[in-house]
């Protein structure tokens, strides 16, 4: 028999719906969203668009889908997408930009997940002898770099590069609410610099399912077609959107506590001798470098603490609202024993 779980720190996607979410799901008004007739989905889309400063939004099952639909909207086959090294759109989306949109990535260096605007400019291609650039994409926070934040001034400078080069700028904002909480700014202060933004509701905010792509009304009209091509039309999706609305309204207020606990865990790991780059611990993610990562993760799991081995020598911990102070204290005892 598996031991009881003290803390599931594999991801912030492992949270279960709160009682408020379940009540909202049970009473949700629904319609056929493929026809645009689900009132709860429409409410969710409008609210995310308002919070991010865009004309319209489109609800989809996952952030991978919203990212890939955005790439399809912005690019043509044979083009390149300039993105930071380690970007989720390449590392964790199974080559979909090539398979679906016929485009390939061009990576730029990104220390702590932050590409330099000049590096982005130098990566842009317009030559007839090379694949032209079709899109610039950023990720904020940057998952693989450790949940790190792109400073707003850097975003502003990269938008200036995009404008000068005549290119659209997309944001993979899977954890953009975490970035806004850490910077203590309104969400729109980050998102307004982009042409499209993917906002995930099932990570730090705690919804059971869903992401919203936001942009202009015309872009969302195109996105609707690509969502349909990918099988993302969910019909009476208001049941899911209702839980997402609760997450959207309640979740952001909890993020700073997630960040506090993450820092507490990171410092405890360092004190115990683990290799953690504290400069990268800016939001709710910690990466630890250690030998035989899979074996160590398995030993911790036997004691009720779950983590993710993301390579032979890399372990990731992600904090979320369903890991409270008591569970964290017990987890630290296990991890540092």
DAZIMO-V416225 format. One record per residue. N is the residue number from 0. RES is the residue in one letter. SS is DSSP state (A for helix, B for strand, O for the rest). BURIAL is I if it has 24 or more other ideal C-beta (glycine too) atoms within 12 Angstrom, else O. D_LAST is the distance of its C-alpha to the last C-alpha in whole Angstrom. Layout:
n->{N:N}
res->{RES:RES}
ss->{SS:SS}
burial->{BURIAL:BURIAL}
d_last->{D_LAST:D_LAST}
This chain:
n->{0:1:2:3:4:5:6:7:8:9:10:11:12:13:14:15:16:17:18:19:20:21:22:23:24:25:26:27:28:29:30:31:32:33:34:35:36:37:38:39:40:41:42:43:44:45:46:47:48:49:50:51:52:53:54:55:56:57:58:59:60:61:62:63:64:65:66:67:68:69:70:71:72:73:74:75:76:77:78:79:80:81:82:83:84:85:86:87:88:89:90:91:92:93:94:95:96:97:98:99:100:101:102:103:104:105:106:107:108:109:110:111:112:113:114:115:116:117:118:119:120:121:122:123:124:125:126:127:128:129:130:131:132:133:134:135:136:137:138:139:140:141:142:143:144:145:146:147:148:149:150:151:152:153:154:155:156:157:158:159:160:161:162:163:164:165:166:167:168:169:170:171:172:173:174:175:176:177:178:179:180:181:182:183:184:185:186:187:188:189:190:191:192:193:194:195:196:197:198:199:200:201:202:203:204:205:206:207:208:209:210:211:212:213:214:215:216:217:218:219:220:221:222:223:224:225:226:227:228:229:230:231:232:233:234:235:236:237:238:239:240:241:242:243:244:245:246:247:248:249:250:251:252:253:254:255:256:257:258:259:260:261:262:263:264:265:266:267:268:269:270:271:272:273:274:275:276:277:278:279:280:281:282:283:284:285:286:287:288:289:290:291:292:293:294:295:296:297:298:299:300:301:302:303:304:305:306:307:308:309:310:311:312:313:314:315:316:317:318:319:320:321:322:323:324:325:326:327:328:329:330:331:332:333:334:335:336}
res->{X:X:X:X:X:X:X:X:X:X:X:X:X:X:X:X:X:X:X:X:X:X:X:X:X:X:X:X:X:X:X:X:X:X:X:X:X:X:X:X:X:X:X:X:X:X:X:X:X:X:X:X:X:X:X:X:X:X:X:X:X:X:X:X:X:X:X:X:X:X:X:X:X:X:X:X:X:X:X:X:X:X:X:X:X:X:X:X:X:X:X:X:X:X:X:X:X:X:X:X:X:X:X:X:X:X:X:X:X:X:X:X:X:X:X:X:X:X:X:X:X:X:X:X:X:X:X:X:X:X:X:X:X:X:X:X:X:X:X:X:X:X:X:X:X:X:X:X:X:X:X:X:X:X:X:X:X:X:X:X:X:X:X:X:X:X:X:X:X:X:X:X:X:X:X:X:X:X:X:X:X:X:X:X:X:X:X:X:X:X:X:X:X:X:X:X:X:X:X:X:X:X:X:X:X:X:X:X:X:X:X:X:X:X:X:X:X:X:X:X:X:X:X:X:X:X:X:X:X:X:X:X:X:X:X:X:X:X:X:X:X:X:X:X:X:X:X:X:X:X:X:X:X:X:X:X:X:X:X:X:X:X:X:X:X:X:X:X:X:X:X:X:X:X:X:X:X:X:X:X:X:X:X:X:X:X:X:X:X:X:X:X:X:X:X:X:X:X:X:X:X:X:X:X:X:X:X:X:X:X:X:X:X:X:X:X:X:X:X:X:X:X:X:X:X:X:X:X:X:X:X:X:X:X:X:X:X}
ss->{O:O:O:O:O:O:B:B:O:O:O:O:O:O:O:O:O:O:A:A:A:A:A:A:A:A:O:O:O:O:O:O:A:A:A:O:O:O:A:A:A:A:A:A:A:A:A:A:A:A:A:A:O:O:O:B:B:B:B:B:O:O:A:A:A:A:A:A:A:A:A:A:A:A:O:O:O:O:O:B:B:B:B:B:O:O:O:A:A:A:A:O:O:O:O:A:A:A:A:A:A:O:O:B:B:B:B:B:O:O:A:A:A:O:O:O:A:A:A:A:A:A:A:O:O:O:O:O:O:O:O:O:B:B:B:B:B:B:B:O:O:B:O:O:O:O:O:B:O:O:O:A:A:A:A:A:A:A:A:A:A:A:A:A:A:O:O:B:B:B:B:B:B:O:O:A:A:A:A:A:A:A:A:O:O:O:A:A:A:A:A:O:O:O:O:B:B:B:B:B:O:O:O:O:O:O:O:O:O:O:B:B:B:B:B:O:A:A:A:A:A:A:A:A:A:A:A:A:A:O:O:O:O:O:O:O:O:A:A:A:A:A:A:A:A:A:A:A:A:A:A:A:A:A:A:A:A:A:A:A:A:A:A:A:A:A:A:A:A:A:A:O:O:O:B:B:O:A:A:A:O:O:O:O:B:B:B:B:B:O:O:O:A:A:A:A:A:A:A:A:A:A:O:O:B:B:O:B:B:O:O:O:O:B:B:B:B:B:O:O:O:O:O:O:A:A:A:A:A:A:A:A:A:A:A:O:O}
burial->{O:O:O:O:I:I:I:I:I:I:I:I:I:I:I:O:I:I:O:O:I:O:O:I:I:O:O:I:O:I:O:O:I:O:O:O:O:I:O:I:I:I:I:I:I:I:I:I:I:O:I:I:I:I:O:I:I:I:I:I:I:I:I:I:I:I:I:I:I:I:I:I:I:I:I:O:O:O:I:I:I:I:I:I:I:I:I:I:I:I:I:I:I:O:O:I:I:I:O:I:I:O:I:I:I:I:I:I:O:I:O:I:I:I:I:O:I:O:I:I:I:O:I:I:I:O:O:O:O:O:I:I:I:I:I:I:I:I:I:I:I:I:I:I:I:I:I:I:I:I:I:I:O:I:I:O:I:I:I:O:I:I:O:O:I:O:I:I:I:I:I:I:I:I:I:I:I:I:I:I:I:I:I:O:O:O:I:I:I:I:I:I:I:I:I:I:I:I:I:I:I:I:I:I:I:I:I:I:I:I:I:I:I:I:I:I:O:O:I:I:O:I:I:I:O:I:I:O:O:I:O:I:I:I:O:O:I:I:I:I:I:I:I:I:I:I:I:I:I:I:I:I:O:I:I:I:I:I:I:I:I:I:I:I:I:I:O:I:I:O:O:O:O:I:O:I:I:I:O:I:I:I:I:I:I:I:I:I:I:I:O:O:I:O:O:I:I:O:O:I:I:O:I:O:I:I:I:I:I:I:O:O:O:I:I:I:I:I:I:I:I:I:I:O:O:O:I:I:O:I:I:I:O:I:I:I:O}
d_last->{23:20:17:18:17:15:16:18:17:19:22:24:27:25:26:29:32:32:35:37:37:38:41:42:42:44:47:47:50:50:53:53:51:53:56:54:55:51:52:48:47:50:48:45:46:48:46:43:46:47:44:44:47:49:52:50:47:47:44:42:40:37:37:37:41:41:41:43:46:46:46:49:50:50:51:53:53:53:51:48:45:44:40:37:35:32:34:33:37:37:33:33:36:37:40:42:44:45:46:47:49:49:48:45:43:43:40:40:37:35:32:29:32:35:38:40:44:46:44:44:48:48:47:49:52:56:58:60:58:55:53:53:51:51:48:45:42:39:35:34:31:30:27:27:27:24:26:28:31:35:37:40:42:41:42:45:46:45:47:50:49:50:53:54:54:55:52:50:46:44:40:37:36:33:31:34:34:30:32:35:32:30:34:35:38:40:39:43:43:40:42:46:46:46:48:46:42:40:38:35:35:32:29:28:31:30:33:33:36:38:38:42:43:46:49:52:54:56:53:51:54:54:50:51:53:50:48:50:51:47:47:46:48:47:50:49:46:46:44:41:42:42:38:38:40:38:35:37:38:35:32:33:33:29:28:27:25:23:23:22:19:18:19:16:13:15:15:11:10:13:12:8:11:12:16:17:20:21:24:24:22:25:25:23:21:18:19:16:17:15:17:17:17:18:16:13:14:15:12:10:14:14:11:13:12:15:16:19:19:22:23:22:20:19:17:18:17:20:20:23:24:23:20:20:18:17:15:14:12:11:10:8:6:5:6:4:0}
